Amino acid sequence: MDDDRRRRTPRTDAVLADPSVAAAAARLGRGRVKEAVVACLEACRAGEVAPEDVVAHVLAMLPTTAASMRRVVNATGVVVHTNLGRAPLSQAAVDAVAVAAGATDVELDLPTGRRGRRGAAALAALAARVPDAGGVHVVNNGAAALVLAACALASGGRRIVIARGELVEIGDGFRIPELLQSVGAELREVGTTNRVHPADYADAIDDRTAFVLKVHPSNFRVEGFTSSVAVRPLAELCRERGVPLVVDIGSGLLAPHRRLPDEPDATTVLRAGADLVTASGDKLLGGPQAGLLLGDASLVERLRRHPIARALRVDKLTLAALEATLVGPAPPVAAALATRPEELLDRARRLALAIGPDLATAVHSDGRVGGGGAPGVPLPSAAVALPASLAEPLRLGALPVVGHVSDGRLLLDLLAVPADLDDELADAVRRVAGVARPGHTA
Ligand SMILES: *Cc1c(COP(=O)(O)O)cnc(C)c1O
């Protein structure tokens, strides 16, 4: 060990007392900053960091916030990407969350000073967007909405009638039939994997039936010799037999979407006669993680009053983000679905030029809605094609960029990348590829 180096290494306390390091400690917590200082001083003693560079190195090692989740550029071409947190919130929703994070009137009526209905404005905003729903309620996620329906309507040996072809695995090994059974509901399966007919439902409905459940196959498609029963005839049958029809549409579209004609939406399904619709808030609606329940007013009220509803209650941050999503400007998911492919190709060309034509080319690509719905429906998009060897360094860069490798190339698909991120994206690529900015010397 070099004694001189050891002598010249600053003391931990001295580095922690540096004003910029102290400011970081105030923002991120002293423990975390001290760990970085200790690690950096070790590197200094080993001769890897010059003593005068210690502070700058500590600051570079620190995260921007006290939480470890990083901002990531979703260049996968998948609009609602489960591993990237599904729907990104709109700026309006982010602002609303920041305000709600403090003490807030989520459950207080300010004019009277009395207790108010929790999240009344968010619920009103949801009801206003779906006038066909007599009642609305919001829980933690789509799965919680189904659990609430099962607990409130299908306890005590009552059965849920469901088609075999709709026994869906949602993801990460979780399955809707097991979810329903886990809270004590019994299932009465009808039909086969590929086909179910109105008569199958008619034969299965009896005095033990709690409700008929129709689940949208949002993450797979069955092709070939298939048939299912549409909402309208199923609703007619349910009405005749006096049992409610619950439809899990999954994606959370509130009204039909021009680009996703096969995707069910709450308004159409309610008009076709469903008594209750359940959906997620963070798929095609583009809001926070939430479970939406929309439908018959007395049915929704029964669910809302069930004891388990308290355990599925949403946070104030969710209510704030949901309201802002519903009444504010179009969230990123809606914006992505509205972008024209030619616009995306223009952006890809400009990006390829900015990165360097020897490294990058603009190409047509196929985007996807993703786990959120419309399985198998390609969305025409455009991408910047790069050498596949850049995939890992881009993921590990200062601003992580996640693309996808196809045919030996890395594609950075622009469908889910907001246009105002293009400059940062070009910088991120140039940084990892070691390319100087055009017009600048390295
Ligand atoms: C996504 C999905 C669910 C689960 O919703 P979460 O919000 O992830 O709990 C349930 N049913 C369908 C049809 C879905 O697409």
The ligand as an SDF file (V2000), in Angstrom:
LIG
                    3D

 15 15  0  0  0  0  0  0  0  0999 V2000
  -54.9090   -8.0190  -17.3230 C   0  0  0  0  0  0  0  0  0  0  0  0
  -56.1260   -8.8210  -17.1230 C   0  0  0  0  0  0  0  0  0  0  0  0
  -56.5470   -9.1850  -15.8330 C   0  0  0  0  0  0  0  0  0  0  0  0
  -55.7600   -8.8380  -14.6100 C   0  0  0  0  0  0  0  0  0  0  0  0
  -55.7870   -7.4810  -14.3570 O   0  0  0  0  0  0  0  0  0  0  0  0
  -54.6700   -6.8470  -13.3940 P   0  0  0  0  0  0  0  0  0  0  0  0
  -54.9840   -5.4040  -13.4220 O   0  0  0  0  0  0  0  0  0  0  0  0
  -53.3460   -7.2110  -13.9650 O   0  0  0  0  0  0  0  0  0  0  0  0
  -54.8720   -7.4630  -12.0420 O   0  0  0  0  0  0  0  0  0  0  0  0
  -57.7080   -9.9070  -15.7140 C   0  0  0  0  0  0  0  0  0  0  0  0
  -58.4250  -10.2570  -16.8060 N   0  0  0  0  0  0  0  0  0  0  0  0
  -58.0740   -9.9160  -18.0450 C   0  0  0  0  0  0  0  0  0  0  0  0
  -58.9170  -10.3240  -19.1870 C   0  0  0  0  0  0  0  0  0  0  0  0
  -56.9030   -9.1830  -18.2510 C   0  0  0  0  0  0  0  0  0  0  0  0
  -56.5350   -8.8480  -19.4890 O   0  0  0  0  0  0  0  0  0  0  0  0
  1  2  1  0
  2  3  1  0
  2 14  2  0
  3  4  1  0
  3 10  2  0
  4  5  1  0
  5  6  1  0
  6  7  2  0
  6  8  1  0
  6  9  1  0
 10 11  1  0
 11 12  2  0
 12 13  1  0
 12 14  1  0
 14 15  1  0
M  END
$$$$
